[in-house]
Amino acid sequence: MTELQQTFLFYTFIYFLIKGGLYVALYVATIVIEKDARQRYAKLRVLLARKRAEEAQRWAGAYRLYYKKYEAAPMPLKQAS
């Protein structure tokens, strides 16, 4: 094997080594970012559920009056001609 071929094989090995290292690094970074995103999403769901519950409790009286108003007076059905 000539010196030029050995040099080519050495640089090819270095190229694939860097390419594989970059792949592994990006894969690990993706896993870390995904884990953080899932934690943030879970916190957001808890926060939104808490806000919805507080809002429902805050407006419970208004909802009760609204439902009572429209349940007490049913709309009459019109006969189609």
OpenMM code with the backbone's topology and positions (N, CA, C; nanometers):
from openmm import Vec3, app, unit

residues = "MET THR GLU LEU GLN GLN THR PHE LEU PHE TYR THR PHE ILE TYR PHE LEU ILE LYS GLY GLY LEU TYR VAL ALA LEU TYR VAL ALA THR ILE VAL ILE GLU LYS ASP ALA ARG GLN ARG TYR ALA LYS LEU ARG VAL LEU LEU ALA ARG LYS ARG ALA GLU GLU ALA GLN ARG TRP ALA GLY ALA TYR ARG LEU TYR TYR LYS LYS TYR GLU ALA ALA PRO MET PRO LEU LYS GLN ALA SER".split()
positions = [
    Vec3(0.0855, -0.1166, 0.0000),
    Vec3(0.0000, 0.0000, 0.0000),
    Vec3(0.0907, 0.1236, 0.0000),
    Vec3(0.0576, 0.2155, -0.0844),
    Vec3(0.1422, 0.3343, -0.0962),
    Vec3(0.1131, 0.4318, 0.0169),
    Vec3(0.2003, 0.5261, 0.0283),
    Vec3(0.1844, 0.6276, 0.1333),
    Vec3(0.0602, 0.7121, 0.1075),
    Vec3(0.0301, 0.7401, -0.0176),
    Vec3(-0.0884, 0.8183, -0.0522),
    Vec3(-0.2160, 0.7426, -0.0138),
    Vec3(-0.2185, 0.6123, -0.0358),
    Vec3(-0.3349, 0.5325, 0.0026),
    Vec3(-0.3506, 0.5284, 0.1538),
    Vec3(-0.2413, 0.5165, 0.2249),
    Vec3(-0.2471, 0.5163, 0.3712),
    Vec3(-0.2995, 0.6504, 0.4228),
    Vec3(-0.2543, 0.7578, 0.3616),
    Vec3(-0.3015, 0.8904, 0.4022),
    Vec3(-0.4519, 0.9027, 0.3747),
    Vec3(-0.4934, 0.8548, 0.2573),
    Vec3(-0.6357, 0.8590, 0.2235),
    Vec3(-0.7181, 0.7792, 0.3251),
    Vec3(-0.6755, 0.6600, 0.3584),
    Vec3(-0.7473, 0.5771, 0.4548),
    Vec3(-0.7491, 0.6409, 0.5933),
    Vec3(-0.6402, 0.7038, 0.6315),
    Vec3(-0.6339, 0.7705, 0.7619),
    Vec3(-0.7360, 0.8847, 0.7678),
    Vec3(-0.7373, 0.9690, 0.6621),
    Vec3(-0.8329, 1.0807, 0.6615),
    Vec3(-0.9759, 1.0333, 0.6463),
    Vec3(-0.9965, 0.9247, 0.5768),
    Vec3(-1.1308, 0.8668, 0.5676),
    Vec3(-1.1763, 0.8167, 0.7036),
    Vec3(-1.0873, 0.7527, 0.7770),
    Vec3(-1.1188, 0.7075, 0.9120),
    Vec3(-1.1519, 0.8258, 1.0026),
    Vec3(-1.0730, 0.9316, 0.9952),
    Vec3(-1.0984, 1.0516, 1.0745),
    Vec3(-1.2342, 1.1114, 1.0378),
    Vec3(-1.2667, 1.1150, 0.9083),
    Vec3(-1.3944, 1.1678, 0.8624),
    Vec3(-1.5108, 1.0891, 0.9223),
    Vec3(-1.5052, 0.9569, 0.9138),
    Vec3(-1.6142, 0.8759, 0.9685),
    Vec3(-1.6192, 0.8829, 1.1202),
    Vec3(-1.5052, 0.8963, 1.1845),
    Vec3(-1.5022, 0.9112, 1.3293),
    Vec3(-1.5697, 1.0417, 1.3716),
    Vec3(-1.5397, 1.1501, 1.3023),
    Vec3(-1.6032, 1.2794, 1.3331),
    Vec3(-1.7521, 1.2748, 1.3006),
    Vec3(-1.7864, 1.2134, 1.1892),
    Vec3(-1.9272, 1.2024, 1.1502),
    Vec3(-2.0063, 1.1220, 1.2549),
    Vec3(-1.9497, 1.0115, 1.3001),
    Vec3(-2.0160, 0.9310, 1.4036),
    Vec3(-2.0256, 1.0062, 1.5356),
    Vec3(-1.9216, 1.0777, 1.5717),
    Vec3(-1.9244, 1.1564, 1.6951),
    Vec3(-2.0287, 1.2663, 1.6894),
    Vec3(-2.0376, 1.3310, 1.5752),
    Vec3(-2.1393, 1.4346, 1.5577),
    Vec3(-2.2795, 1.3759, 1.5666),
    Vec3(-2.3002, 1.2592, 1.5067),
    Vec3(-2.4298, 1.1920, 1.5137),
    Vec3(-2.4667, 1.1613, 1.6588),
    Vec3(-2.3738, 1.1056, 1.7325),
    Vec3(-2.4005, 1.0717, 1.8734),
    Vec3(-2.4272, 1.1979, 1.9542),
    Vec3(-2.3487, 1.3026, 1.9318),
    Vec3(-2.3680, 1.4278, 2.0058),
    Vec3(-2.5052, 1.4890, 1.9771),
    Vec3(-2.5455, 1.4902, 1.8510),
    Vec3(-2.6771, 1.5450, 1.8163),
    Vec3(-2.7901, 1.4585, 1.8713),
    Vec3(-2.7706, 1.3281, 1.8731),
    Vec3(-2.8717, 1.2382, 1.9287),
    Vec3(-2.8896, 1.2632, 2.0783),
    Vec3(-2.7805, 1.2753, 2.1500),
    Vec3(-2.7877, 1.3023, 2.2939),
    Vec3(-2.8501, 1.4390, 2.3192),
    Vec3(-2.8115, 1.5394, 2.2393),
    Vec3(-2.8700, 1.6725, 2.2547),
    Vec3(-3.0210, 1.6693, 2.2300),
    Vec3(-3.0637, 1.5933, 2.1316),
    Vec3(-3.2069, 1.5809, 2.1029),
    Vec3(-3.2804, 1.5169, 2.2199),
    Vec3(-3.2223, 1.4155, 2.2797),
    Vec3(-3.2850, 1.3495, 2.3949),
    Vec3(-3.2967, 1.4465, 2.5118),
    Vec3(-3.1929, 1.5225, 2.5375),
    Vec3(-3.1950, 1.6180, 2.6485),
    Vec3(-3.3000, 1.7266, 2.6242),
    Vec3(-3.3041, 1.7789, 2.5026),
    Vec3(-3.4017, 1.8837, 2.4699),
    Vec3(-3.5435, 1.8291, 2.4787),
    Vec3(-3.5640, 1.7074, 2.4318),
    Vec3(-3.6975, 1.6463, 2.4385),
    Vec3(-3.7407, 1.6251, 2.5831),
    Vec3(-3.6496, 1.5831, 2.6672),
    Vec3(-3.6813, 1.5632, 2.8088),
    Vec3(-3.7236, 1.6952, 2.8721),
    Vec3(-3.6498, 1.8022, 2.8433),
    Vec3(-3.6837, 1.9338, 2.8971),
    Vec3(-3.8202, 1.9795, 2.8452),
    Vec3(-3.8460, 1.9579, 2.7169),
    Vec3(-3.9741, 1.9983, 2.6588),
    Vec3(-4.0898, 1.9212, 2.7217),
    Vec3(-4.0708, 1.7939, 2.7464),
    Vec3(-4.1776, 1.7144, 2.8102),
    Vec3(-4.2044, 1.7622, 2.9526),
    Vec3(-4.1002, 1.7985, 3.0260),
    Vec3(-4.1189, 1.8504, 3.1618),
    Vec3(-4.1931, 1.9840, 3.1588),
    Vec3(-4.1553, 2.0708, 3.0663),
    Vec3(-4.2241, 2.2002, 3.0546),
    Vec3(-4.3706, 2.1799, 3.0176),
    Vec3(-4.3975, 2.0867, 2.9270),
    Vec3(-4.5351, 2.0607, 2.8853),
    Vec3(-4.6176, 2.0075, 3.0017),
    Vec3(-4.5588, 1.9216, 3.0830),
    Vec3(-4.6299, 1.8689, 3.1999),
    Vec3(-4.6613, 1.9816, 3.2986),
    Vec3(-4.5652, 2.0697, 3.3205),
    Vec3(-4.5891, 2.1846, 3.4102),
    Vec3(-4.6985, 2.2744, 3.3541),
    Vec3(-4.6970, 2.2955, 3.2226),
    Vec3(-4.7982, 2.3796, 3.1595),
    Vec3(-4.9376, 2.3188, 3.1737),
    Vec3(-4.9478, 2.1866, 3.1547),
    Vec3(-5.0786, 2.1214, 3.1708),
    Vec3(-5.1309, 2.1366, 3.3123),
    Vec3(-5.0433, 2.1218, 3.4127),
    Vec3(-5.0852, 2.1375, 3.5517),
    Vec3(-5.1304, 2.2805, 3.5766),
    Vec3(-5.0531, 2.3773, 3.5260),
    Vec3(-5.0874, 2.5180, 3.5447),
    Vec3(-5.2211, 2.5513, 3.4799),
    Vec3(-5.2425, 2.5043, 3.3566),
    Vec3(-5.3686, 2.5325, 3.2883),
    Vec3(-5.4874, 2.4654, 3.3569),
    Vec3(-5.4680, 2.3450, 3.4066),
    Vec3(-5.5766, 2.2771, 3.4790),
    Vec3(-5.6117, 2.3540, 3.6059),
    Vec3(-5.5089, 2.4024, 3.6744),
    Vec3(-5.5325, 2.4807, 3.7957),
    Vec3(-5.6056, 2.6115, 3.7630),
    Vec3(-5.5640, 2.6780, 3.6544),
    Vec3(-5.6296, 2.8030, 3.6155),
    Vec3(-5.7746, 2.7785, 3.5747),
    Vec3(-5.7999, 2.6683, 3.5033),
    Vec3(-5.9379, 2.6378, 3.4635),
    Vec3(-6.0256, 2.6097, 3.5849),
    Vec3(-5.9706, 2.5387, 3.6814),
    Vec3(-6.0472, 2.5093, 3.8027),
    Vec3(-6.0772, 2.6376, 3.8795),
    Vec3(-5.9778, 2.7248, 3.8913),
    Vec3(-6.0017, 2.8524, 3.9599),
    Vec3(-6.1050, 2.9367, 3.8860),
    Vec3(-6.0964, 2.9372, 3.7546),
    Vec3(-6.1907, 3.0147, 3.6740),
    Vec3(-6.3322, 2.9586, 3.6869),
    Vec3(-6.3448, 2.8274, 3.6861),
    Vec3(-6.4765, 2.7648, 3.7018),
    Vec3(-6.5339, 2.7951, 3.8396),
    Vec3(-6.4499, 2.7939, 3.9413),
    Vec3(-6.4956, 2.8248, 4.0765),
    Vec3(-6.5338, 2.9725, 4.0860),
    Vec3(-6.4561, 3.0587, 4.0216),
    Vec3(-6.4810, 3.2025, 4.0282),
    Vec3(-6.6124, 3.2393, 3.9601),
    Vec3(-6.6424, 3.1746, 3.8493),
    Vec3(-6.7625, 3.2062, 3.7744),
    Vec3(-6.8751, 3.1046, 3.7959),
    Vec3(-6.8682, 3.0265, 3.9010),
    Vec3(-6.9693, 2.9229, 3.9261),
    Vec3(-7.1082, 2.9838, 3.9416),
    Vec3(-7.1168, 3.0949, 4.0128),
    Vec3(-7.2464, 3.1604, 4.0315),
    Vec3(-7.3052, 3.2070, 3.9000),
    Vec3(-7.2258, 3.2670, 3.8157),
    Vec3(-7.2743, 3.3154, 3.6864),
    Vec3(-7.3185, 3.1989, 3.5978),
    Vec3(-7.2416, 3.0928, 3.5959),
    Vec3(-7.2809, 2.9755, 3.5173),
    Vec3(-7.4107, 2.9153, 3.5694),
    Vec3(-7.4228, 2.9077, 3.7017),
    Vec3(-7.5442, 2.8506, 3.7608),
    Vec3(-7.6662, 2.9338, 3.7222),
    Vec3(-7.6564, 3.0681, 3.7301),
    Vec3(-7.7681, 3.1541, 3.6925),
    Vec3(-7.8003, 3.1419, 3.5438),
    Vec3(-7.6976, 3.1312, 3.4608),
    Vec3(-7.7187, 3.1185, 3.3168),
    Vec3(-7.7920, 2.9888, 3.2847),
    Vec3(-7.7474, 2.8797, 3.3435),
    Vec3(-7.8117, 2.7508, 3.3171),
    Vec3(-7.9535, 2.7482, 3.3718),
    Vec3(-7.9735, 2.8088, 3.4882),
    Vec3(-8.1078, 2.8124, 3.5481),
    Vec3(-8.2023, 2.8922, 3.4582),
    Vec3(-8.1556, 3.0026, 3.4036),
    Vec3(-8.2382, 3.0885, 3.3189),
    Vec3(-8.2858, 3.0140, 3.1948),
    Vec3(-8.1949, 2.9413, 3.1295),
    Vec3(-8.2323, 2.8751, 3.0046),
    Vec3(-8.2923, 2.7369, 3.0250),
    Vec3(-8.2788, 2.6770, 3.1407),
    Vec3(-8.3453, 2.5499, 3.1678),
    Vec3(-8.4898, 2.5721, 3.2099),
    Vec3(-8.5184, 2.6843, 3.2764),
    Vec3(-8.6539, 2.7120, 3.3259),
    Vec3(-8.7500, 2.7428, 3.2118),
    Vec3(-8.7040, 2.8076, 3.1075),
    Vec3(-8.7917, 2.8459, 2.9982),
    Vec3(-8.7492, 2.7745, 2.8698),
    Vec3(-8.8048, 2.6522, 2.8473),
    Vec3(-8.7670, 2.5813, 2.7253),
    Vec3(-8.8246, 2.6526, 2.6026),
    Vec3(-8.7528, 2.6496, 2.4969),
    Vec3(-8.7957, 2.7140, 2.3737),
    Vec3(-8.9064, 2.6304, 2.3091),
    Vec3(-9.0142, 2.6936, 2.2709),
    Vec3(-9.1222, 2.6168, 2.2050),
    Vec3(-9.0809, 2.5756, 2.0641),
    Vec3(-9.1221, 2.4574, 2.0268),
    Vec3(-9.0908, 2.4074, 1.8927),
    Vec3(-9.1913, 2.4618, 1.7928),
    Vec3(-9.1434, 2.5039, 1.6799),
    Vec3(-9.2316, 2.5552, 1.5752),
    Vec3(-9.2600, 2.4425, 1.4763),
    Vec3(-9.3828, 2.4366, 1.4338),
    Vec3(-9.4211, 2.3322, 1.3402),
    Vec3(-9.3828, 2.3750, 1.1987),
    Vec3(-9.3193, 2.2858, 1.1275),
    Vec3(-9.2776, 2.3175, 0.9905),
    Vec3(-9.3954, 2.3071, 0.8971),
    Vec3(-9.4092, 2.4001, 0.8072),
    Vec3(-9.5223, 2.4001, 0.7140),
    Vec3(-9.4798, 2.3446, 0.5806),
] * unit.nanometer
topology = app.Topology()
chain = topology.addChain("A")
for resn in residues:
    res = topology.addResidue(resn, chain)
    for name in ("N", "CA", "C"):
        topology.addAtom(name, app.Element.getBySymbol(name[0]), res)
